[in-house]
Amino acid sequence: MEKDCGAQINLLSRMLKRRLNVTLQGLGITAIQSRVMFYIMDHCLEGPVFQRDVEQVFSLSRSTATGILQQLEEKDLLRRESVPSDARLKNLVPTPRAAELDAEVRACLRQTEVLLTRGLSEGQVQLFKETLATMAANLEQAGTDGP
């Protein structure tokens, strides 16, 4: 029996997460922590990055995002700085240690991306990304209320 799209995407996601966790283990960081750190490193130069940004970009619940960010703080990869205009907001700022790890984390992510897309043309990769974006939009449009 052929698997449906959701099952195949779920399987690929688990395989990718497992591979990244093994690859990044030596750096003391998990796959999701690396993705969040990568996002913060890329966007902190453009302006403040807040927890709600991480929640939206990665489609995480508040409690899950809090846990990931706390782990990054414990590993001295992230600081939360108060925003003068609103004490409730905390700007997420990468530490010097995060900057040191950044090149190694990016290399691991690139290596995994090369492995993942091996044997695929640029057109196939682009079509895959567009298809995933459409599927994600379909689910967002449907909301969490069910079919």
C-alpha positions in Angstrom: 0.0 0.0 0.0 1.3 3.4 -0.9 1.8 5.9 1.9 -0.1 9.1 1.8 1.7 12.5 1.6 1.4 13.2 5.3 2.9 9.9 6.3 5.8 10.3 3.9 6.5 13.9 5.1 6.3 12.7 8.7 8.7 9.9 8.0 11.2 12.2 6.2 10.9 14.7 9.1 11.8 12.1 11.7 14.7 10.8 9.6 16.0 14.3 9.1 15.7 15.2 12.8 17.4 11.9 13.8 20.3 12.5 11.4 20.8 16.2 12.4 20.7 15.2 16.1 23.5 12.7 15.6 25.5 15.1 13.4 25.1 18.0 15.9 25.6 15.9 19.1 29.3 16.7 19.2 28.5 20.4 19.3 26.1 19.9 22.2 23.1 21.1 20.4 20.0 19.5 19.0 18.4 19.9 15.5 15.6 22.2 16.7 18.0 24.2 18.8 20.3 24.6 15.8 17.5 25.8 13.6 16.3 28.3 16.2 19.9 29.5 16.8 20.4 29.8 13.0 17.2 31.9 12.7 18.2 34.2 15.6 21.8 34.6 14.2 20.4 35.5 10.8 17.7 37.9 12.0 19.2 39.7 15.0 21.2 42.0 12.7 17.9 43.2 11.1 16.4 44.1 14.4 15.2 42.6 17.7 14.1 38.9 17.7 11.5 37.9 20.2 10.1 34.6 21.4 6.9 35.2 19.5 8.9 35.4 16.3 10.4 32.0 17.0 6.9 30.6 17.8 5.5 31.8 14.5 8.4 30.9 12.3 8.7 27.3 13.6 5.0 26.9 14.4 5.8 26.2 18.1 3.6 26.5 21.1 4.7 29.1 23.7 5.7 26.3 26.2 7.8 24.5 23.5 9.5 27.7 22.4 10.2 28.6 26.1 11.8 25.2 26.7 14.1 25.5 23.6 15.1 29.0 24.4 15.8 28.1 28.1 18.1 25.3 26.9 19.9 27.7 24.6 20.4 30.0 27.6 21.7 27.2 29.8 24.2 26.3 27.1 25.3 29.9 27.0 24.2 30.4 23.4 21.5 33.0 24.0 20.7 35.9 26.3 17.3 37.5 26.8 17.6 41.3 27.1 14.7 43.4 28.4 13.2 45.9 25.9 13.0 49.4 27.4 9.6 50.1 25.8 8.0 47.0 27.2 9.3 45.0 30.1 7.3 41.9 29.1 9.3 41.6 25.8 12.8 40.0 25.8 15.1 40.5 22.9 16.8 37.2 22.0 20.6 37.9 21.6 23.1 35.3 20.5 26.2 35.1 22.8 29.8 35.1 21.6 29.8 31.3 22.1 26.9 31.0 19.7 28.9 33.0 17.1 31.8 30.6 17.6 29.5 27.6 17.0 27.6 29.2 14.1 30.1 28.2 11.4 30.1 24.6 12.5 26.3 24.4 12.8 25.9 25.9 9.4 28.4 23.4 8.0 26.4 20.5 9.5 23.1 21.9 8.1 24.7 22.4 4.6 26.1 18.9 4.7 22.7 17.5 5.5 21.1 19.6 2.8 23.5 18.3 0.2 22.8 14.7 1.3 19.1 15.3 1.3 19.0 16.7 -2.2 21.6 14.5 -3.8 20.4 13.2 -7.2 17.8 16.0 -7.5 18.0 18.8 -10.0 17.6 22.4 -8.9 14.2 22.4 -10.6 13.1 19.3 -8.6 14.3 20.9 -5.3 12.4 24.1 -6.2 9.3 22.2 -7.1 9.5 20.3 -3.8 9.8 23.5 -1.8 6.8 25.1 -3.7 4.8 21.9 -3.1 5.6 21.9 0.6 4.7 25.6 0.8 1.3 24.9 -0.8 0.6 22.0 1.5 1.5 24.2 4.6 -0.7 27.0 3.3 -3.6 24.4 2.8 -3.2 23.3 6.5 -2.9 26.9 7.8 -6.0 27.9 5.8 -8.0 24.9 7.2 -6.9 25.9 10.8 -6.8 23.6 13.7 -10.5 22.9 13.8 -10.3 19.8 11.7 -11.5 19.0 8.1 
